[in-house]
Amino acid sequence: MRLILYFCFITFTLASGAASGSEPSEVPSPQGLVWTATSERIALKPGQTAAEATFKFKNQGDHAIQITQVRSSCGCTVVKIDDKTIEPGKEGGVVVAFNATGRHGRQIKHIIIRTNDPEHPVTTLTMDVAIPEVLRIQPTFVHWQIGDPQQPRTVQVEVLKPYELADITLADDAAKDLDIALLPGESDNARQVQIKPTATEPAAAMTKLKLLIKLKTGETLEQTIHVRPPQ
């Protein structure tokens, strides 16, 4: 008898749960300006000085959305938007170009997008760029004072591991009026650049010495050394 009552109780409980259960409610689709992604991670290769990311969106609302303001956290980024008025159902994108010249390590840049969309009036786009540190150059600026003996100044150039140095040459437009010697460094990955002014008259302005540094992986890096002869 007890077994029968227990069986009836279990059956009633399962039946009640099935009867009371309802169909899963549908999750409403996002409305307004909906972004495919708001962050982008990019890893640059040695020698690359620029990165670009495109953040795509779609207007899933029933009224046109206007992009009213675009603000970047750094002057090293340039933002391009083809059309700041997005009609219902239309798609678009924000193209962010990042200038990595002179930078290394992890660089995180933010772009603030403001719109008249009541659902999402402010969106922050994030560009996360990893820039490999390939070179160590000391110093990057050499100079002589008037009256100084025109002894050579030495610049140390080193390619950091795991990268390997293949060769260093002077660019075709290397600074004139300079006596330049490329000498071995303390390791196979290092060189010394000796610089000496040859002009007998004081120079009118600073000049730039361009080095072409080739890695064994095939990439060629361009590095500028600023030189100020006696003035």
Order of alpha helices (4+ residues) and beta strands (2+ residues): alpha-beta-beta-beta-beta-beta-beta-beta-beta-beta-beta-beta-beta-beta-beta-beta-beta-beta
